[in-house]
Amino acid sequence: MEKNQKPTNKKKQTAQKKGIRPYAPLFWKSVWSLVLLLWIERLSKAFYASWCNIAKELWTNSSLFFLFEAISIFAALFMKFLALLLLLHVGICALMKNYIQTQTPLSGQQSPIYSLLFALFGYMGIALLCWQEISLIPDQISLELIWKLIWKSCVWMGILGILELILARYFWQTYLKMSLEELKEEKRAEDGAPEKKSIFQKHRQLQRAKNP
């Protein structure tokens, strides 16, 4: 039995002995997501300013100016909406990765605390970026403005956190269960555990036997 088992990676063995989970890729993914969102926010502001300047020079006091201004505002809001979708994608991937590593459901006693912390790490930056009043910060930053930023960021974090948990919970139950079962089977094969076929794999084998 020992000869048939596949040799595991030394880094994985030391991480399992020390109780360390490989969250470093998730951390860097969150960092790069924040950098990308900063670039999206800058691009949306530059797009809005450039379109307004062009419209003012070409069509001053004209209906076309208001049309181009509306288009530029819509484009800026659309870019922020894409940033929000990126946030949800990163957060759901974090929750799914934690489930695959620990093999504990989201409603169990061992909740994915580490994944939620990394998701909250992204919430703070993205909530500030998606907040419309962030572009109205004056040159002199006061203490009142800082408290206002923190309060509104916490509200955004709470709303997005609840939304992500709902999406991750029900999306996992309905659509992602098959892919998670396959990933768990691959993990068992890598660890040298006896292969245990899932219901989905048995169903596929029966379908292949009926329709060769």
Contacts in CASP RR format, 6 or more apart in sequence:
PFRMAT RR
TARGET T0000
AUTHOR 0000-0000-0000
METHOD contacts of the structure
MODEL  1
MEKNQKPTNKKKQTAQKKGIRPYAPLFWKSVWSLVLLLWIERLSKAFYAS
WCNIAKELWTNSSLFFLFEAISIFAALFMKFLALLLLLHVGICALMKNYI
QTQTPLSGQQSPIYSLLFALFGYMGIALLCWQEISLIPDQISLELIWKLI
WKSCVWMGILGILELILARYFWQTYLKMSLEELKEEKRAEDGAPEKKSIF
QKHRQLQRAKNP
5 192 0 8 1.000
6 189 0 8 1.000
6 190 0 8 1.000
6 192 0 8 1.000
8 190 0 8 1.000
8 191 0 8 1.000
14 20 0 8 1.000
15 21 0 8 1.000
15 22 0 8 1.000
21 101 0 8 1.000
21 102 0 8 1.000
21 114 0 8 1.000
22 101 0 8 1.000
23 114 0 8 1.000
23 118 0 8 1.000
26 93 0 8 1.000
26 94 0 8 1.000
26 97 0 8 1.000
26 115 0 8 1.000
26 118 0 8 1.000
27 118 0 8 1.000
29 90 0 8 1.000
29 93 0 8 1.000
30 90 0 8 1.000
30 94 0 8 1.000
30 118 0 8 1.000
30 121 0 8 1.000
30 122 0 8 1.000
33 86 0 8 1.000
33 87 0 8 1.000
33 90 0 8 1.000
33 122 0 8 1.000
33 126 0 8 1.000
34 122 0 8 1.000
34 125 0 8 1.000
34 126 0 8 1.000
36 86 0 8 1.000
37 83 0 8 1.000
37 86 0 8 1.000
37 87 0 8 1.000
37 125 0 8 1.000
37 126 0 8 1.000
37 129 0 8 1.000
38 129 0 8 1.000
40 79 0 8 1.000
40 80 0 8 1.000
40 82 0 8 1.000
40 83 0 8 1.000
40 129 0 8 1.000
41 79 0 8 1.000
41 80 0 8 1.000
41 83 0 8 1.000
41 129 0 8 1.000
43 79 0 8 1.000
44 75 0 8 1.000
44 76 0 8 1.000
44 79 0 8 1.000
44 80 0 8 1.000
45 76 0 8 1.000
45 135 0 8 1.000
47 72 0 8 1.000
47 75 0 8 1.000
47 76 0 8 1.000
47 79 0 8 1.000
48 72 0 8 1.000
48 73 0 8 1.000
48 75 0 8 1.000
48 76 0 8 1.000
51 68 0 8 1.000
51 69 0 8 1.000
51 71 0 8 1.000
51 72 0 8 1.000
51 75 0 8 1.000
52 68 0 8 1.000
52 69 0 8 1.000
52 72 0 8 1.000
54 68 0 8 1.000
55 64 0 8 1.000
55 65 0 8 1.000
55 68 0 8 1.000
55 69 0 8 1.000
56 65 0 8 1.000
58 64 0 8 1.000
59 65 0 8 1.000
59 68 0 8 1.000
80 129 0 8 1.000
80 130 0 8 1.000
83 126 0 8 1.000
83 129 0 8 1.000
83 130 0 8 1.000
84 126 0 8 1.000
84 130 0 8 1.000
84 160 0 8 1.000
86 126 0 8 1.000
87 122 0 8 1.000
87 123 0 8 1.000
87 126 0 8 1.000
87 160 0 8 1.000
88 160 0 8 1.000
88 163 0 8 1.000
88 164 0 8 1.000
88 167 0 8 1.000
90 119 0 8 1.000
90 122 0 8 1.000
91 115 0 8 1.000
91 118 0 8 1.000
91 119 0 8 1.000
91 164 0 8 1.000
91 168 0 8 1.000
92 164 0 8 1.000
92 167 0 8 1.000
92 168 0 8 1.000
92 171 0 8 1.000
94 112 0 8 1.000
94 115 0 8 1.000
94 118 0 8 1.000
94 119 0 8 1.000
95 106 0 8 1.000
95 112 0 8 1.000
95 115 0 8 1.000
95 116 0 8 1.000
95 119 0 8 1.000
95 164 0 8 1.000
95 168 0 8 1.000
95 172 0 8 1.000
96 168 0 8 1.000
96 172 0 8 1.000
96 176 0 8 1.000
96 180 0 8 1.000
97 115 0 8 1.000
98 112 0 8 1.000
98 114 0 8 1.000
98 115 0 8 1.000
99 105 0 8 1.000
99 106 0 8 1.000
99 112 0 8 1.000
99 172 0 8 1.000
99 180 0 8 1.000
100 180 0 8 1.000
100 183 0 8 1.000
100 184 0 8 1.000
100 187 0 8 1.000
102 110 0 8 1.000
102 112 0 8 1.000
103 184 0 8 1.000
104 110 0 8 1.000
104 111 0 8 1.000
104 112 0 8 1.000
106 112 0 8 1.000
106 165 0 8 1.000
106 168 0 8 1.000
106 169 0 8 1.000
106 172 0 8 1.000
107 169 0 8 1.000
119 161 0 8 1.000
119 164 0 8 1.000
120 157 0 8 1.000
120 161 0 8 1.000
123 153 0 8 1.000
123 156 0 8 1.000
123 157 0 8 1.000
123 158 0 8 1.000
123 160 0 8 1.000
123 161 0 8 1.000
124 153 0 8 1.000
124 157 0 8 1.000
125 153 0 8 1.000
126 160 0 8 1.000
127 152 0 8 1.000
127 153 0 8 1.000
127 156 0 8 1.000
127 157 0 8 1.000
127 160 0 8 1.000
128 134 0 8 1.000
128 149 0 8 1.000
128 153 0 8 1.000
130 156 0 8 1.000
131 149 0 8 1.000
131 152 0 8 1.000
131 153 0 8 1.000
131 156 0 8 1.000
133 152 0 8 1.000
134 149 0 8 1.000
137 145 0 8 1.000
138 145 0 8 1.000
172 180 0 8 1.000
178 200 0 8 1.000
181 198 0 8 1.000
181 200 0 8 1.000
181 201 0 8 1.000
182 198 0 8 1.000
182 200 0 8 1.000
182 201 0 8 1.000
185 195 0 8 1.000
185 196 0 8 1.000
185 197 0 8 1.000
185 198 0 8 1.000
185 201 0 8 1.000
188 194 0 8 1.000
188 195 0 8 1.000
188 196 0 8 1.000
189 195 0 8 1.000
197 205 0 8 1.000
END
